[in-house]
């Protein structure tokens, strides 16, 4: 196995790509009680148009199918539901679908190998029938309608759709009631056979293990007849550089208005240079905290005026075909929050970043990175998410000191542009 060490957190990551194409990542955590495993495939909600390996024709599938497939994977031919089996073993099991991957996971202190048996069995043995596929439509339709009534989801999706006109990120991960009505078992098997090939998958395990022994146990549970496949050609429509619309406001049952301020990052050239992408991500985290984090002047002024009651949630989402900044929160006057952020951006553009504030925020973020390595679930999710972006998570620690004040000032000018900024608001009825 390849061993990657990081001296800053004193951790080692063991990586092996097996003959069947599966990549296995193991991080041993000696004397830690909890064990965490994620078995994931590089298949998400944006993968609705593709050419399968060995084919020449384009396959287009209904929106929401990756999420639908995730739901159906637990149902087994023997009539049991694998989620119930895992619960009986005393483990916490779950699954989730994102824009670019689907993950199946569990966390436990005991019964790790019986739980691993079940996880690897159900992920490798789908069972779809006309009846069980049809039955799921009612369940997922209710989930879609529930999210349509969920203000936090509506304000987020409105911001995404304001930034993007063509990119499938603007599609709800669960699809629509109409789109899932077109799903059948043949389409599900087509997507499963295309995207659930082991060469398109990765497993990450964190806990008190001897890596070599664990790897042998994983190999024993893999299907022997699975062979690596060729490239899946994913077809994503080219996105405009401009935003779709500047502002959207809707009314729902909320006690205080919700807002999402989005900034579309139109420069995706760094995506191919992984070290530059990591440095850019670090810089944006620093800048967001300096602009509207809890210790920023903007936040203090808004808080003292009673315009904002708590620190907004700050993030930078990026993939091969999209990237954007999101500032999410609650405020009596979201437009005032937007105005304060824009004013602070102008001040930093004109006068540069404050040196002391920059160093303080940088140290805080570094501390947050170190802290993540105390949590087995945070480690596994982080390494899985970064893996599908072509990044080893240790890169954030290795590249951190290269992000200086001048570099951040350049990223501020490159990314934080008002013409690429949108605001989504949910007001009370």
C-alpha positions in Angstrom: 0.0 0.0 0.0 1.0 3.6 -0.6 1.5 5.4 2.7 1.1 9.2 2.9 2.2 10.8 6.2 1.4 14.2 7.6 3.6 15.4 10.4 1.3 18.3 11.3 -1.5 16.0 12.6 0.8 12.9 13.0 -1.5 10.8 10.9 -0.9 8.3 8.1 -3.2 7.4 5.2 -2.8 4.0 3.6 -4.1 3.8 0.0 -4.3 0.9 -2.4 -6.0 0.6 -5.8 -7.1 -3.0 -6.2 -7.0 -5.1 -9.4 -10.8 -4.7 -9.7 -10.4 -0.9 -9.7 -11.6 -0.1 -6.2 -9.5 2.5 -4.3 -9.3 1.8 -0.6 -8.2 4.5 1.9 -7.5 3.5 5.5 -6.5 5.9 8.4 -5.6 3.9 11.5 -6.5 5.7 14.8 -4.9 3.8 17.7 -7.0 3.4 20.9 -10.0 5.1 19.3 -13.3 3.3 20.1 -15.3 4.4 17.1 -14.9 3.0 13.7 -16.3 4.7 10.6 -16.6 3.4 7.0 -17.9 5.0 3.8 -18.4 3.1 0.5 -19.0 5.6 -2.2 -19.4 5.9 -5.9 -18.5 8.9 -8.2 -22.1 9.3 -9.2 -24.3 12.3 -8.2 -27.4 14.3 -9.1 -25.6 16.1 -12.0 -24.9 12.9 -13.9 -28.1 12.7 -15.9 -26.5 12.6 -19.3 -23.7 10.3 -20.2 -22.2 7.7 -22.6 -21.6 4.4 -20.8 -18.3 2.5 -21.3 -18.4 0.5 -24.5 -21.3 2.5 -26.0 -21.5 5.3 -28.5 -25.1 6.5 -27.9 -25.9 9.2 -25.3 -28.0 8.0 -22.4 -30.3 10.7 -20.7 -32.0 9.7 -17.5 -34.7 11.4 -15.3 -33.6 14.0 -12.8 -33.2 12.6 -9.3 -32.2 9.1 -10.3 -29.0 9.0 -8.3 -30.9 9.8 -5.1 -33.7 7.3 -6.1 -31.1 4.6 -6.6 -29.6 5.3 -3.2 -33.0 4.7 -1.6 -33.5 1.4 -3.5 -30.1 -0.1 -2.6 -31.2 -1.1 0.9 -34.0 -3.4 -0.3 -32.8 -7.0 -0.6 -34.1 -10.1 -2.5 -34.7 -12.0 0.8 -37.3 -9.3 1.8 -35.0 -7.7 4.4 -34.0 -4.0 4.5 -30.2 -3.7 5.0 -30.7 -0.5 7.1 -32.8 -2.6 9.6 -30.1 -5.4 9.6 -27.4 -2.9 10.4 -29.5 -1.2 13.1 -30.0 -4.6 14.8 -26.2 -5.0 14.9 -26.1 -1.8 17.0 -24.4 0.3 14.3 -25.5 3.7 13.0 -26.0 3.4 9.3 -27.0 5.9 6.7 -26.5 7.0 3.1 -26.5 10.3 1.2 -26.4 11.7 -2.3 -24.6 14.9 -3.3 -24.1 16.6 -6.7 -21.1 14.4 -7.5 -21.2 11.2 -5.3 -23.4 8.8 -3.5 -22.2 7.3 -0.2 -23.2 4.4 2.0 -21.8 4.4 5.6 -21.9 3.2 9.1 -20.4 4.1 12.5 -19.9 1.6 15.3 -17.9 0.5 18.3 -18.7 -3.2 18.1 -19.7 -5.7 15.3 -17.6 -3.9 12.7 -17.0 -7.0 10.5 -20.7 -8.3 10.5 -21.7 -4.7 9.6 -19.1 -4.6 6.9 -20.5 -7.9 5.5 -23.9 -6.3 5.2 -22.6 -3.0 3.8 -20.6 -4.6 1.1 -23.3 -7.1 0.3 -26.1 -4.7 -0.3 -24.0 -2.2 -2.3 -22.8 -5.0 -4.6 -26.2 -6.7 -5.0 -29.0 -4.4 -6.2 -32.5 -5.8 -6.3 -35.1 -3.9 -8.4 -38.5 -5.1 -9.4 -41.4 -3.3 -11.1 -43.3 -3.4 -7.8 -40.6 -2.2 -5.4 -39.5 0.6 -7.8 -43.1 1.8 -8.1 -43.7 1.7 -4.4 -40.7 4.0 -3.8 -42.2 6.8 -5.9 -44.8 7.7 -3.3 -42.2 7.8 -0.6 -39.8 10.0 -2.5 -42.6 12.2 -3.8 -43.4 13.0 -0.2 -39.8 13.8 0.5 -39.7 16.2 -2.5 -42.8 17.9 -1.3 -41.4 18.2 2.2 -38.3 19.9 0.9 -40.5 22.2 -1.2 -42.0 23.4 2.1 -38.6 23.6 3.9 -37.5 27.3 3.8 -33.8 26.6 4.3 -33.8 24.4 1.2 -35.9 26.8 -0.9 -33.7 29.8 -0.1 -30.6 27.7 -1.0 -31.9 26.3 -4.3 -33.2 29.8 -5.3 -29.7 31.1 -4.9 -28.2 28.3 -6.9 -30.7 28.8 -9.7 -30.0 32.5 -9.7 -26.3 31.8 -10.3 -26.7 29.0 -12.9 -28.8 28.8 -16.0 -27.6 25.5 -17.6 -25.4 23.6 -15.2 -27.4 20.6 -13.7 -26.4 21.8 -10.2 -29.6 23.8 -10.4 -31.6 20.6 -10.4 -32.9 19.4 -7.0 -30.9 16.4 -5.9 -34.2 14.4 -5.4 -35.6 15.5 -8.8 -39.2 16.4 -9.2 -42.4 14.5 -8.7 -42.8 14.5 -12.5 -39.2 13.4 -13.2 -39.2 10.4 -10.8 -42.5 9.2 -12.2 -40.5 8.2 -15.3 -38.0 5.9 -13.4 -38.3 2.2 -13.9 -36.1 -0.8 -12.9 -34.4 -0.9 -16.4 -33.2 2.7 -16.0 -32.0 1.9 -12.4 -30.0 -1.1 -13.5 -28.5 0.9 -16.4 -27.3 3.6 -13.9 -26.1 1.0 -11.4 -24.1 -1.0 -13.9 -22.6 2.2 -15.3 -21.7 4.0 -12.1 -21.4 1.3 -9.4 -18.5 -0.4 -11.1 -15.7 -0.8 -8.5 -13.3 1.2 -10.7 -15.7 4.2 -10.2 -15.8 3.7 -6.4 -13.8 4.3 -3.3 -13.9 3.1 0.3 -12.6 5.0 3.3 -12.2 3.4 6.7 -11.1 5.2 9.9 -10.5 3.5 13.3 -8.2 1.3 15.3 -7.1 -1.1 12.6 -4.0 -2.8 11.2 -4.3 -1.5 7.6 -2.9 -4.7 6.0 -5.3 -7.0 7.9 -8.3 -4.8 7.2 -7.4 -4.6 3.5 -7.4 -8.4 3.3 -10.9 -8.5 4.9 -12.2 -6.0 2.4 -10.8 -8.0 -0.5 -12.6 -11.1 0.7 -16.0 -9.3 0.6 -15.6 -8.0 -3.0 -17.2 -9.6 -6.0 -14.5 -11.6 -7.9 -16.2 -11.2 -11.3 -16.2 -7.4 -11.2 -13.6 -6.0 -13.7 -12.5 -2.4 -14.2 -14.5 -0.7 -16.9 -13.6 2.1 -19.4 -14.3 5.8 -19.0 -17.8 7.1 -18.4 -18.2 10.2 -20.6 -20.3 12.6 -18.5 -22.0 15.3 -20.6 -22.5 18.6 -18.8 -23.8 21.6 -20.7 -21.4 24.5 -20.8 -22.4 27.2 -18.3 -22.6 31.0 -19.0 -20.1 33.2 -17.2 -22.8 35.6 -16.2 -25.3 35.0 -13.4 -28.8 34.0 -14.3 -30.6 36.7 -12.2 -29.6 39.1 -9.5 -32.2 38.6 -6.8 -35.2 36.4 -5.9 -37.6 36.8 -3.0 -40.3 34.4 -1.9 -42.7 34.2 1.1 -43.0 31.2 3.5 -43.7 30.5 7.1 -40.6 31.9 8.8 -40.2 33.9 12.0 -37.4 35.9 10.6 -36.3 36.3 6.9 -33.7 33.8 5.6 -31.1 34.8 3.0 -28.4 33.2 0.9 -25.8 35.5 -0.8 -24.1 33.7 -3.6 -21.0 34.7 -5.6 -20.5 32.7 -8.8 -16.8 31.9 -9.4 -16.4 32.0 -13.1 -12.7 31.2 -13.2 -12.5 27.4 -13.1 -8.9 27.2 -14.4 -7.6 26.4 -10.9 -9.7 23.2 -10.8 -7.2 21.3 -12.9 -4.3 22.5 -10.7 -5.1 20.8 -7.4 -2.6 22.7 -5.2 -3.9 26.0 -6.6 -7.5 24.9 -6.0 -6.7 24.0 -2.4 -4.9 27.3 -1.8 -7.8 29.2 -3.3 -10.3 27.4 -1.1 -8.2 28.3 2.0 -8.0 31.9 0.9 -11.7 32.1 0.4 -12.4 30.7 3.9 -10.1 33.3 5.4 -11.8 36.1 3.3 -15.3 35.1 4.2 -14.5 35.1 7.9 -12.8 38.5 7.6 -15.8 39.9 5.6 -18.7 38.7 7.8 -17.4 36.2 10.4 -18.1 36.7 14.1 -14.9 38.8 14.6 -15.4 41.1 11.6 -16.4 44.7 11.8 -19.4 44.1 9.5 -20.8 41.4 11.7 -20.3 43.5 14.9 -22.0 46.5 13.4 -25.0 44.5 12.1 -25.3 42.7 15.4 -25.3 45.9 17.4 -28.0 47.4 15.1 -30.1 44.2 15.6 -30.0 43.4 11.9 -28.4 40.1 12.4 -28.6 37.8 15.5 -26.1 35.0 14.7 -23.0 34.4 12.6 -23.9 33.4 9.0 -22.8 30.0 7.6 -19.9 30.5 5.2 -18.8 28.1 2.5 -17.1 27.6 -0.8 -18.6 24.8 -3.0 -16.6 23.7 -6.0 -16.5 20.8 -8.5 -15.1 20.4 -12.0 -17.9 22.2 -13.6 -18.9 24.9 -11.1 -17.7 26.9 -8.1 -19.4 29.5 -5.9 -19.3 31.2 -2.5 -22.4 31.0 -0.2 -23.2 33.2 2.8 -26.3 31.8 4.6 -28.2 33.3 7.5 -31.2 35.0 9.1 -31.7 38.8 9.3 -34.4 41.3 9.8 -33.0 43.1 6.7 -31.0 40.9 4.3 -30.4 43.8 1.9 -28.5 45.6 4.7 -26.3 42.5 5.2 -25.6 42.4 1.5 -24.8 46.1 1.5 -22.4 45.7 4.5 -20.6 42.8 2.8 -20.2 44.8 -0.4 -18.9 47.8 1.5 -16.3 45.6 3.3 -15.2 44.1 -0.1 -14.7 47.6 -1.5 -12.7 48.6 1.6 -10.4 45.6 1.3 -10.0 46.1 -2.4 -9.0 49.7 -2.0 -6.9 49.5 1.2 -5.8 45.9 1.5 -6.5 43.4 4.3 -5.9 44.3 7.9 -2.7 42.4 8.9 -3.7 41.5 12.5 -7.2 40.4 11.6 -5.8 38.3 8.7 -3.3 36.5 11.0 -6.0 35.9 13.7 -8.5 34.4 11.2 -5.8 32.3 9.5 -4.8 30.8 12.9 -8.4 30.1 13.7 -9.0 28.3 10.4 -5.8 26.2 10.8 -7.0 25.2 14.3 -10.3 24.1 12.7 -8.4 21.9 10.2 -6.4 20.2 12.9 -9.5 19.6 15.1 -11.2 17.7 12.2 -8.7 14.9 12.7 -10.1 14.1 16.2 -13.4 12.9 14.6 -13.5 9.7 12.7 -16.7 10.7 10.8 -15.2 14.1 9.8 -12.0 12.4 8.5 -13.9 9.9 6.4 -16.3 12.4 4.9 -13.6 14.9 4.2 -11.3 12.4 2.4 -14.2 10.9 0.4 -15.4 14.4 -0.7 -11.9 15.6 -1.6 -11.0 12.3 -3.4 -13.7 12.8 -6.0 -12.2 16.3 -6.6 -8.8 14.7 -7.2 -7.5 16.1 -3.9 -5.8 14.4 -0.9 -7.2 16.1 2.2 -3.7 16.4 3.7 -3.0 19.0 0.9 -4.9 21.6 3.0 -2.4 21.3 5.8 0.6 21.1 3.4 -0.4 24.2 1.4 -1.7 26.3 4.3 1.4 28.4 4.9 1.6 29.3 1.2 -1.6 31.4 1.6 -0.4 34.8 2.6 -2.1 38.2 2.8 -1.1 39.2 -0.7 -2.4 36.0 -2.2 -5.8 36.5 -0.4 -6.0 40.1 -1.7 -5.6 38.7 -5.2 -8.3 36.1 -4.7 -10.6 38.8 -3.3 -10.2 40.8 -6.6 -10.6 37.6 -8.7 -13.7 36.0 -7.0 -15.6 38.6 -4.9 -17.1 40.6 -7.8 -20.5 42.3 -7.4 -21.5 41.5 -11.0 -21.3 37.8 -10.1 -23.3 38.2 -6.8 -26.9 37.1 -6.2 -29.2 37.2 -3.2 -32.0 34.8 -2.4 -34.5 35.8 0.4 -37.4 34.0 2.1 -39.6 36.5 3.9 -42.3 35.7 6.3 -45.9 35.6 5.0 
